[in-house]
Amino acid sequence: MQAPTQAKRSRACKHGVPMSRRIVPHLTLAVVAASLLAAACTGSAGPGPGPVASLPSSPTALPQMSFDQFQQMLGGLKGRPVLVNFWASWCGPCKGEAPVLAQMAKQYAGKVQFVGVDVADQPGAARAYIQKYGWTYPSIADPKYEIRRGFGLLGQPDTILYDATGKRAWEAPGAITQSSLGSHLSQLAD
């Protein structure tokens, strides 16, 4: 067998680096590019709005959401009226309306979706509050006022009622009463 000639060796090696070692960095770059492209197409990685948020599975789950995620969640609830109540366990007027919300949520179960937004609260105190008043509907944690600010609200409690098309039908700053809330819910739920 004859030794390879200088010309054959120069095709196999360029500047003393075997061809297989020159291919590896290019192959690695191609794999990384393909992975990034696949992630962008599936939405599984990278910056962006993220997955559409859904209602929490339990009243005491209290997941945090951004304002945009909360808006997307509300958009997904179109088809029935939605009541959004901004509250906090440390808020005096919130404590006054909490039994009203609990009773109305039970009365309109299946007809109106109630959603709470817990503003700047401690998770333990918020969960104890939900259990104390027997709320059966989910709440979202808003520890930095992002959702509340997104709605242009200054304090809590504040209640917003949407009709089945997602249009604001009623808003009540401050504590709500059973008669006031009941009259608005009955107009939308029946």
C-alpha positions as CSV (number, residue, x, y, z in Angstrom):
1,M,0.0,0.0,0.0
2,Q,1.2,3.4,-0.9
3,A,1.4,6.3,1.5
4,P,-1.0,9.2,0.7
5,T,0.4,11.9,-1.5
6,Q,0.8,15.5,-0.3
7,A,-2.2,16.5,-2.5
8,K,-4.5,14.0,-0.8
9,R,-3.3,15.0,2.6
10,S,-4.1,18.6,1.9
11,R,-7.7,17.8,1.1
12,A,-8.1,15.9,4.3
13,C,-6.4,18.5,6.4
14,K,-6.5,22.2,6.1
15,H,-3.9,24.1,8.0
16,G,-3.1,20.9,9.9
17,V,-6.8,20.5,11.2
18,P,-8.5,17.3,10.0
19,M,-11.8,17.8,8.1
20,S,-13.9,16.1,10.7
21,R,-12.8,18.6,13.4
22,R,-13.7,21.5,11.0
23,I,-17.3,20.1,10.5
24,V,-18.1,19.8,14.2
25,P,-18.4,23.5,15.0
26,H,-20.6,24.0,11.9
27,L,-22.8,21.0,12.9
28,T,-23.1,22.3,16.4
29,L,-24.2,25.7,15.1
30,A,-26.8,24.0,12.8
31,V,-28.2,22.0,15.7
32,V,-28.5,25.1,17.9
33,A,-30.2,27.0,15.1
34,A,-32.6,24.2,14.4
35,S,-33.5,24.0,18.2
36,L,-34.1,27.7,18.4
37,L,-36.3,27.6,15.3
38,A,-38.3,24.7,16.6
39,A,-38.8,26.5,20.0
40,A,-39.9,29.6,18.3
41,C,-42.5,27.7,16.2
42,T,-43.9,25.9,19.2
43,G,-43.7,28.8,21.6
44,S,-41.9,26.7,24.2
45,A,-38.9,28.9,24.8
46,G,-37.7,32.4,24.4
47,P,-39.3,35.7,25.4
48,G,-42.9,36.5,24.5
49,P,-46.4,36.6,26.1
50,G,-46.2,32.9,27.3
51,P,-49.1,30.5,27.5
52,V,-52.6,31.8,27.9
53,A,-53.5,31.8,31.6
54,S,-56.5,29.9,32.8
55,L,-58.5,30.1,35.9
56,P,-56.8,28.6,38.9
57,S,-58.1,25.1,39.9
58,S,-58.9,26.0,43.5
59,P,-59.9,29.1,45.4
60,T,-56.7,29.2,47.5
61,A,-54.2,28.5,44.6
62,L,-53.5,32.3,44.2
63,P,-51.2,32.2,41.2
64,Q,-49.5,35.4,40.2
65,M,-50.3,36.8,36.7
66,S,-49.2,39.8,34.7
67,F,-51.8,42.2,33.6
68,D,-51.6,40.8,30.0
69,Q,-52.1,37.2,31.3
70,F,-55.1,38.3,33.4
71,Q,-56.6,40.1,30.3
72,Q,-56.1,36.9,28.2
73,M,-57.7,34.8,31.0
74,L,-60.7,37.2,31.0
75,G,-60.9,37.0,27.2
76,G,-61.1,33.2,27.5
77,L,-64.2,33.5,29.8
78,K,-66.4,35.2,27.2
79,G,-69.7,33.5,26.8
80,R,-71.0,34.2,30.4
81,P,-70.9,37.1,32.7
82,V,-67.7,37.6,34.8
83,L,-67.4,39.5,38.1
84,V,-63.9,40.7,39.0
85,N,-63.4,41.8,42.6
86,F,-60.2,43.5,43.8
87,W,-59.5,42.8,47.5
88,A,-56.9,42.2,50.3
89,S,-57.1,40.5,53.6
90,W,-55.8,43.6,55.3
91,C,-58.5,45.9,53.8
92,G,-61.3,46.8,56.2
93,P,-64.1,47.5,53.6
94,C,-63.1,44.2,51.8
95,K,-64.0,42.3,55.0
96,G,-67.4,44.0,55.0
97,E,-68.3,42.8,51.5
98,A,-66.6,39.3,51.7
99,P,-69.8,37.5,53.0
100,V,-71.9,39.2,50.2
101,L,-69.4,37.9,47.6
102,A,-69.5,34.4,49.1
103,Q,-73.3,34.3,49.1
104,M,-73.7,35.7,45.6
105,A,-71.0,33.4,44.1
106,K,-73.0,30.4,45.5
107,Q,-76.3,31.8,44.3
108,Y,-75.0,32.5,40.7
109,A,-72.7,29.4,40.4
110,G,-72.7,28.2,36.8
111,K,-74.3,31.5,35.6
112,V,-71.6,34.1,36.5
113,Q,-67.9,33.4,36.9
114,F,-66.5,35.2,39.9
115,V,-62.7,36.0,40.0
116,G,-60.8,37.7,42.8
117,V,-57.7,39.8,42.5
118,D,-55.7,39.8,45.8
119,V,-53.7,43.0,46.0
120,A,-50.4,43.3,47.8
121,D,-51.2,40.6,50.3
122,Q,-49.3,37.8,52.1
123,P,-50.2,34.4,50.7
124,G,-50.9,32.8,54.1
125,A,-53.2,35.7,55.2
126,A,-55.0,35.7,51.8
127,R,-55.6,31.9,52.0
128,A,-56.9,32.2,55.5
129,Y,-59.3,35.0,54.5
130,I,-60.6,33.0,51.5
131,Q,-61.3,30.0,53.9
132,K,-62.8,32.2,56.6
133,Y,-65.4,33.6,54.2
134,G,-66.0,30.4,52.3
135,W,-65.2,31.7,48.9
136,T,-65.7,29.1,46.3
137,Y,-64.2,31.0,43.4
138,P,-60.6,31.5,42.4
139,S,-58.4,34.5,43.1
140,I,-55.2,35.8,41.4
141,A,-52.4,37.3,43.4
142,D,-51.4,40.8,42.4
143,P,-48.4,41.4,44.8
144,K,-47.1,44.5,43.0
145,Y,-50.3,46.2,42.0
146,E,-49.7,45.4,38.3
147,I,-53.2,44.2,37.5
148,R,-54.9,46.8,39.6
149,R,-52.8,49.6,37.9
150,G,-53.6,48.0,34.5
151,F,-57.3,48.6,35.3
152,G,-56.6,52.2,36.4
153,L,-57.8,51.5,39.9
154,L,-56.4,53.3,43.0
155,G,-57.6,51.1,45.8
156,Q,-59.7,48.2,46.9
157,P,-62.3,46.9,47.1
158,D,-63.4,47.5,43.6
159,T,-65.8,45.3,41.6
160,I,-66.2,45.2,37.8
161,L,-68.9,43.2,36.2
162,Y,-68.7,42.1,32.5
163,D,-71.5,40.8,30.4
164,A,-71.3,37.6,28.3
165,T,-69.6,39.4,25.4
166,G,-66.8,40.8,27.6
167,K,-68.1,44.4,27.8
168,R,-68.0,46.2,31.1
169,A,-71.6,46.3,32.3
170,W,-71.1,47.8,35.8
171,E,-68.3,49.0,38.2
172,A,-68.5,49.7,41.9
173,P,-65.6,51.4,43.7
174,G,-65.7,50.6,47.4
175,A,-67.6,47.9,49.2
176,I,-70.6,46.5,47.5
177,T,-74.0,45.7,49.0
178,Q,-76.1,42.6,48.4
179,S,-79.0,44.6,47.0
180,S,-76.8,46.5,44.5
181,L,-74.8,43.5,43.4
182,G,-77.8,41.3,43.3
183,S,-79.7,43.7,41.0
184,H,-76.9,43.9,38.5
185,L,-76.2,40.1,38.6
186,S,-79.8,39.3,38.0
187,Q,-79.9,41.5,34.9
188,L,-77.0,39.7,33.3
189,A,-77.4,36.1,34.6
190,D,-81.1,35.5,33.8
